[in-house]
Amino acid sequence: MNSRGRIRAHTAQQGHGNSLLDVLRHADFQRLFAGIEPVTLKFGEVLQEPGVPFRHVYFPIDCVISLLTPIEGHPDLGIALIGREGMVGIPLALGIGSSSRRALVQNPGTAMRMESAPLRRAIFQSMPLRQALYRYKHALVGQIGQLAACNQFHPVQARLARYLLMTADHANLTEIRLTQEFLASMLGVERSAVTHASGALEKDGLIKCGRGKMTILDRKRLGAASCECYQIIKRIYASMYAHG
């Protein structure tokens, strides 16, 4: 079955596969999102660049997108993750046509894509969608703030455990496609620090490292090895639904 067929099957069984789209009744979705289409996103694909007007927005289903801040003379710094709970292009909900961040596909998979103009109209016409997008924007800002503090104060091994758990949560994965170079950029550290931290987690039997991927073996113990930021961010996103 191709990606389009998998998404249709998933939609028929469990909704649209993305939390923001799932706030809409079927009839409203058909009316407001007539032009939406499933796409397969590849590892390393750039979905948005800083300052470039949005052409499309993306609603991840089983992929993970990293938001990056470009820093002159240094690798991009990872500041947030986006998965099936959110979207790429959230500034549109606030009437802003571009982003100051780069959006890059971290884990490949499927997403729903639509042009920015129809989304603007859908936001204007649907109060439930508008409220869901505002709640998501609040949660995303909370994630960015918490990760800024985490990267400043917590040891690399705990941050790596937190990052792996967050990535797994965003796309319901246990095997995560990540190179050590990419992880170093996401965590804002040298590659050698990632090598040491991942080796320690593997030695303890929490993860298994392979070429370009990491597999979570013991989620409970990996959670115990993570800093408290993992649970704090989970609570931030849970608040999206608590006030719905």
C-alpha positions as CSV (number, residue, x, y, z in Angstrom):
1,M,0.0,0.0,0.0
2,N,1.4,3.4,-0.9
3,S,1.5,6.4,1.5
4,R,-1.8,7.8,0.2
5,G,-3.5,4.5,0.8
6,R,-2.0,4.1,4.3
7,I,-3.2,7.6,5.3
8,R,-6.7,6.9,4.0
9,A,-6.9,3.7,5.9
10,H,-5.6,5.4,9.0
11,T,-8.1,8.2,8.7
12,A,-11.0,5.8,8.3
13,Q,-10.0,4.0,11.5
14,Q,-8.6,6.6,13.8
15,G,-9.4,10.1,12.4
16,H,-7.0,12.2,10.4
17,G,-3.9,11.0,12.3
18,N,-3.1,14.6,13.4
19,S,-4.4,16.1,16.6
20,L,-5.1,19.5,15.1
21,L,-7.1,18.1,12.2
22,D,-9.0,15.8,14.5
23,V,-10.7,18.7,16.2
24,L,-12.9,19.1,13.1
25,R,-16.0,17.2,12.4
26,H,-15.9,15.2,9.2
27,A,-18.2,17.6,7.3
28,D,-16.1,20.6,8.3
29,F,-12.9,18.9,7.4
30,Q,-14.2,18.1,3.9
31,R,-15.4,21.6,3.4
32,L,-12.4,23.5,4.8
33,F,-9.6,21.2,3.7
34,A,-10.7,20.1,0.3
35,G,-7.2,20.8,-1.1
36,I,-5.2,18.9,1.5
37,E,-3.1,16.0,0.3
38,P,-0.9,13.2,1.8
39,V,2.8,13.5,1.2
40,T,5.8,11.3,2.1
41,L,8.6,13.4,3.7
42,K,12.2,12.2,3.5
43,F,15.0,12.5,6.1
44,G,16.8,15.8,5.8
45,E,14.1,17.5,3.7
46,V,13.8,21.2,4.5
47,L,10.1,22.3,4.7
48,Q,10.6,25.9,5.6
49,E,13.5,28.5,5.6
50,P,13.8,31.6,7.8
51,G,12.1,34.6,6.2
52,V,10.7,32.7,3.2
53,P,6.9,33.1,2.8
54,F,5.0,29.9,3.5
55,R,3.9,28.1,0.4
56,H,2.6,25.0,2.2
57,V,1.9,23.9,5.7
58,Y,2.3,20.4,7.0
59,F,0.4,18.3,9.5
60,P,2.7,15.4,10.5
61,I,1.1,11.9,11.0
62,D,4.0,9.5,11.6
63,C,7.0,11.7,11.0
64,V,9.0,14.1,13.2
65,I,10.1,17.6,12.2
66,S,12.9,19.6,14.0
67,L,12.7,23.3,14.3
68,L,16.2,24.8,14.0
69,T,17.7,28.2,14.7
70,P,20.5,29.1,12.3
71,I,23.6,30.5,14.0
72,E,26.3,32.1,11.8
73,G,29.5,30.1,12.0
74,H,27.9,27.2,13.9
75,P,25.6,24.3,13.1
76,D,21.9,25.0,13.3
77,L,20.6,24.5,16.9
78,G,17.5,22.4,17.5
79,I,14.9,24.3,19.5
80,A,11.7,22.1,19.2
81,L,10.2,19.0,17.8
82,I,6.9,18.8,15.9
83,G,4.9,15.6,15.4
84,R,1.4,14.4,15.1
85,E,0.2,16.8,17.8
86,G,1.1,19.9,15.7
87,M,1.9,21.5,12.4
88,V,4.7,23.2,10.5
89,G,3.7,26.7,9.7
90,I,2.0,27.7,13.0
91,P,2.8,31.5,12.5
92,L,0.0,31.5,9.9
93,A,-2.5,31.1,12.8
94,L,-1.3,34.5,14.1
95,G,-1.4,36.2,10.7
96,I,2.3,35.9,10.0
97,G,3.4,34.7,6.6
98,S,6.9,33.3,7.3
99,S,9.0,31.9,10.1
100,S,12.4,32.8,11.7
101,R,13.1,29.1,12.0
102,R,14.2,26.3,9.6
103,A,12.0,23.2,9.6
104,L,13.8,19.9,8.8
105,V,12.5,16.4,8.6
106,Q,14.2,14.4,11.4
107,N,12.3,11.1,11.0
108,P,10.8,10.4,7.6
109,G,7.2,9.5,7.2
110,T,3.8,10.8,6.1
111,A,2.1,14.2,6.6
112,M,-0.9,16.1,5.3
113,R,0.1,19.1,3.2
114,M,-2.0,22.1,2.0
115,E,-1.3,25.5,0.6
116,S,-1.1,28.4,3.0
117,A,-4.0,30.5,1.5
118,P,-6.7,27.8,2.1
119,L,-5.4,27.3,5.6
120,R,-5.8,31.0,6.3
121,R,-9.4,30.8,5.1
122,A,-10.0,27.7,7.2
123,I,-8.7,29.4,10.3
124,F,-11.0,32.4,9.7
125,Q,-14.0,30.1,9.2
126,S,-13.6,27.6,12.0
127,M,-13.5,28.6,15.6
128,P,-12.6,25.0,16.8
129,L,-9.6,25.0,14.5
130,R,-8.6,28.5,15.5
131,Q,-8.7,27.6,19.2
132,A,-6.8,24.4,18.7
133,L,-4.0,26.2,16.8
134,Y,-3.8,28.8,19.5
135,R,-3.4,26.1,22.2
136,Y,-0.8,24.4,20.1
137,K,1.2,27.6,19.6
138,H,1.1,28.1,23.4
139,A,2.4,24.5,23.9
140,L,5.1,24.9,21.3
141,V,6.4,28.1,22.9
142,G,6.4,26.2,26.2
143,Q,8.5,23.5,24.7
144,I,11.0,26.0,23.2
145,G,11.4,27.7,26.6
146,Q,11.9,24.5,28.5
147,L,14.4,23.1,26.1
148,A,16.4,26.4,26.3
149,A,16.7,25.9,30.0
150,C,17.4,22.1,29.6
151,N,20.3,22.7,27.2
152,Q,21.8,25.2,29.6
153,F,21.6,23.3,32.9
154,H,21.3,19.5,32.4
155,P,24.0,17.0,31.6
156,V,24.2,15.6,28.0
157,Q,23.2,12.0,28.9
158,A,20.0,13.2,30.6
159,R,19.2,15.5,27.7
160,L,19.9,12.7,25.2
161,A,17.4,10.4,27.0
162,R,14.8,13.2,27.0
163,Y,15.4,13.9,23.3
164,L,14.9,10.2,22.4
165,L,11.8,9.9,24.4
166,M,10.3,13.1,22.9
167,T,11.1,11.9,19.4
168,A,9.5,8.5,20.1
169,D,6.3,10.3,21.5
170,H,5.9,12.6,18.6
171,A,5.6,9.8,16.0
172,N,4.9,6.7,18.2
173,L,8.3,5.2,17.4
174,T,10.8,2.9,19.1
175,E,13.4,2.9,16.4
176,I,14.6,6.4,15.7
177,R,16.6,7.5,12.7
178,L,19.4,9.8,14.1
179,T,23.0,10.2,13.3
180,Q,25.4,11.4,16.0
181,E,26.2,14.5,14.0
182,F,22.5,15.4,13.8
183,L,22.0,14.7,17.6
184,A,25.0,16.9,18.3
185,S,23.3,19.8,16.5
186,M,20.0,19.2,18.2
187,L,21.6,19.2,21.6
188,G,24.1,21.9,21.0
189,V,27.1,19.8,21.9
190,E,30.2,18.3,20.3
191,R,29.8,14.9,18.6
192,S,32.1,13.3,21.1
193,A,29.7,14.2,23.9
194,V,26.9,12.4,22.1
195,T,29.1,9.4,21.5
196,H,29.9,9.2,25.2
197,A,26.3,9.7,26.3
198,S,24.8,7.2,23.9
199,G,27.5,4.7,24.8
200,A,26.6,5.0,28.4
201,L,22.9,4.5,27.8
202,E,23.6,1.5,25.5
203,K,25.9,0.0,28.2
204,D,23.0,0.2,30.7
205,G,20.7,-1.6,28.3
206,L,18.4,1.4,27.7
207,I,19.0,1.8,24.0
208,K,20.7,0.1,21.1
209,C,22.9,2.2,18.7
210,G,23.1,1.3,15.0
211,R,24.3,3.0,11.9
212,G,22.2,6.1,11.6
213,K,19.6,5.0,14.1
214,M,18.9,4.4,17.8
215,T,16.4,1.9,19.2
216,I,14.7,2.3,22.6
217,L,15.0,-1.0,24.5
218,D,13.7,0.0,28.0
219,R,11.4,3.0,27.9
220,K,10.7,3.1,31.7
221,R,14.4,3.1,32.6
222,L,15.2,5.6,29.8
223,G,12.5,7.9,31.4
224,A,14.3,7.6,34.7
225,A,17.6,8.5,33.1
226,S,16.0,11.6,31.5
227,C,15.9,15.0,33.2
228,E,12.6,16.3,34.5
229,C,12.1,18.4,31.3
230,Y,10.6,15.4,29.6
231,Q,7.7,15.2,32.0
232,I,7.3,19.0,32.1
233,I,7.0,19.1,28.3
234,K,4.5,16.2,28.4
235,R,2.4,18.2,30.8
236,I,2.6,21.3,28.6
237,Y,1.2,19.4,25.7
238,A,-1.4,17.6,27.8
239,S,-2.8,21.1,28.7
240,M,-3.7,21.5,25.0
241,Y,-6.5,19.0,25.6
242,A,-7.3,19.8,29.2
243,H,-8.6,23.2,28.2
244,G,-10.2,22.2,24.9
